[in-house]
Amino acid sequence: MEEGKAVSQSVQESAAAYRVIQEQFGAAVSAFDANETMPFFEVVATGRWVEIALFMRDHAKLKFNSMACLTGADYPAENKVGIICNFESLALLGHKVAVKLKCDRTGGSLPSLSCLWHTANWHEREVFDLFGITFTGHPDLRRILCPDDWEGHPLLKDYKVQQSYHGIKVPY
């Protein structure tokens, strides 16, 4: 966090939670960003994602028992796609944090969290459908919004809308 910058109590609580995570995982996580809207950090060692998430859920000082959201993001300048997960500790301190992960834009994959938070199941399917990220270990990874034979992933910034689908003109 920047020195001399006043931060809210909730950001301070989130920073304290991050320090517990950083102590345990070191270089596997990025520096903390004390964003007032939603403080966040990035998991740079994506292979450790399930381990980090389990630690966040179960550690006595963290208890991130709610995954409020998991959404996709496209970073074409980096040739990456990723996810942003919003976690809250509803049972303990009320602290919250967003966690970002990135993978290759073409053929990228990240470990699934559906075994830790059931809500991740549908969120990961949506990100798979709209951004093309594969979630390893997901129990039922298939499209959820587009038909199974839809071409491409509609929320990628360079997505080109099909002109027709099974002979039906696609409006755009």
C-alpha positions in Angstrom: 0.0 0.0 0.0 1.1 3.5 -0.7 2.5 5.4 2.3 0.6 8.4 3.5 -2.6 7.4 1.7 -5.6 7.1 4.0 -7.3 3.7 3.6 -10.7 2.6 5.0 -11.0 0.1 7.8 -12.3 -2.5 5.4 -9.3 -2.2 3.2 -7.0 -2.4 6.2 -8.8 -5.6 7.2 -8.4 -7.0 3.7 -4.7 -6.0 3.7 -4.3 -7.9 7.0 -6.0 -11.0 5.5 -3.7 -10.7 2.4 -0.6 -10.6 4.7 -1.6 -14.0 6.1 -1.9 -15.4 2.5 1.4 -13.8 1.4 3.2 -15.2 4.5 2.1 -18.7 3.5 2.5 -18.5 -0.3 5.2 -15.8 -0.8 6.1 -15.4 -4.5 3.1 -17.4 -5.6 1.0 -14.2 -5.1 1.6 -10.6 -6.3 1.7 -7.5 -4.2 -1.6 -6.3 -2.7 -3.5 -3.5 -4.4 -5.4 -1.5 -1.8 -8.1 -0.5 -4.3 -10.9 1.2 -2.3 -13.7 -0.4 -4.3 -12.3 -3.9 -4.1 -8.8 -4.7 -2.9 -7.1 -7.4 -4.9 -4.0 -9.4 -5.6 -3.0 -11.8 -8.3 -2.1 -15.5 -8.1 1.0 -15.7 -10.3 1.6 -19.5 -9.6 -1.7 -20.7 -11.1 -0.8 -24.3 -10.4 -1.2 -23.5 -6.7 -4.6 -21.9 -7.1 -6.7 -24.7 -5.4 -4.2 -24.8 -2.5 -4.3 -21.0 -2.1 -8.1 -21.0 -2.3 -8.5 -23.8 0.2 -6.2 -21.9 2.6 -8.3 -18.8 2.1 -11.5 -20.7 2.9 -10.2 -22.7 5.9 -7.6 -20.6 7.7 -8.9 -19.4 11.1 -7.9 -15.8 10.5 -9.4 -15.7 7.0 -12.5 -17.8 6.6 -13.4 -16.6 3.1 -16.6 -18.6 3.2 -18.3 -16.8 0.3 -17.3 -16.6 -3.4 -19.5 -13.8 -4.4 -18.5 -13.7 -8.0 -16.2 -15.3 -10.5 -16.0 -13.6 -13.9 -13.8 -13.6 -16.9 -11.5 -10.9 -18.4 -9.7 -10.5 -21.7 -6.2 -9.0 -21.8 -5.4 -9.0 -25.6 -2.3 -6.8 -25.2 -0.8 -9.5 -23.0 -2.2 -12.3 -25.1 -3.9 -13.5 -21.9 -7.4 -14.2 -20.5 -8.2 -14.6 -16.9 -10.6 -14.7 -14.0 -11.4 -12.3 -11.2 -12.9 -14.0 -8.1 -14.5 -11.9 -5.3 -14.3 -13.5 -1.9 -15.9 -12.4 1.4 -15.6 -13.6 5.0 -19.2 -13.3 6.0 -18.8 -15.5 9.1 -15.7 -13.8 10.6 -14.5 -10.3 10.0 -16.4 -9.2 7.0 -13.2 -8.6 5.0 -13.3 -9.0 1.3 -10.7 -9.4 -1.5 -10.6 -10.0 -5.2 -8.1 -12.5 -6.6 -7.0 -12.4 -10.3 -5.5 -15.2 -12.3 -4.3 -15.2 -15.9 -3.6 -17.9 -18.5 -2.8 -18.1 -22.2 -5.5 -16.6 -24.4 -5.5 -19.6 -26.8 -6.0 -23.0 -25.1 -5.5 -21.5 -21.6 -6.6 -23.4 -18.5 -6.9 -22.8 -14.8 -7.7 -25.2 -11.9 -11.4 -25.4 -11.0 -12.7 -24.3 -7.6 -16.0 -26.1 -8.0 -14.9 -28.6 -5.4 -14.5 -25.7 -2.8 -17.4 -23.4 -3.6 -20.4 -24.9 -5.4 -21.2 -21.5 -6.9 -17.9 -21.8 -8.9 -19.5 -24.6 -11.0 -21.8 -22.3 -13.0 -19.5 -19.3 -12.9 -16.7 -21.4 -14.5 -19.0 -22.8 -17.1 -20.0 -19.2 -18.1 -16.4 -18.1 -18.3 -15.6 -21.3 -20.4 -18.4 -20.5 -22.7 -17.8 -16.7 -23.1 -14.0 -16.5 -22.8 -12.8 -20.0 -23.7 -10.9 -20.8 -20.5 -10.8 -24.5 -19.6 -11.1 -25.3 -15.9 -9.2 -28.5 -15.1 -11.0 -30.7 -12.6 -14.4 -29.2 -13.3 -17.1 -31.9 -13.1 -19.3 -30.8 -16.0 -17.5 -28.2 -18.2 -19.7 -27.4 -21.1 -21.4 -24.4 -22.6 -24.1 -22.8 -20.5 -25.3 -19.8 -22.5 -24.4 -20.5 -26.1 -25.4 -23.6 -28.0 -22.9 -26.5 -28.0 -21.9 -25.9 -31.6 -21.6 -22.1 -31.4 -18.3 -20.8 -32.9 -16.0 -18.8 -30.7 -16.3 -17.1 -27.4 -18.5 -14.0 -27.5 -16.8 -11.9 -24.8 -13.3 -11.9 -26.3 -12.5 -8.5 -27.5 -11.6 -9.7 -31.0 -14.7 -11.9 -31.3 -16.4 -11.8 -34.7 -20.1 -12.5 -34.6 -21.3 -15.3 -36.9 -23.4 -14.0 -39.8 -25.8 -17.0 -39.4 -26.4 -19.9 -37.2 -28.1 -23.0 -38.8 -29.3 -20.8 -41.6 -30.8 -18.1 -39.3 -29.4 -14.6 -39.6 -27.6 -13.6 -36.4 -28.6 -10.0 -35.5 -25.9 -7.7 -34.1 
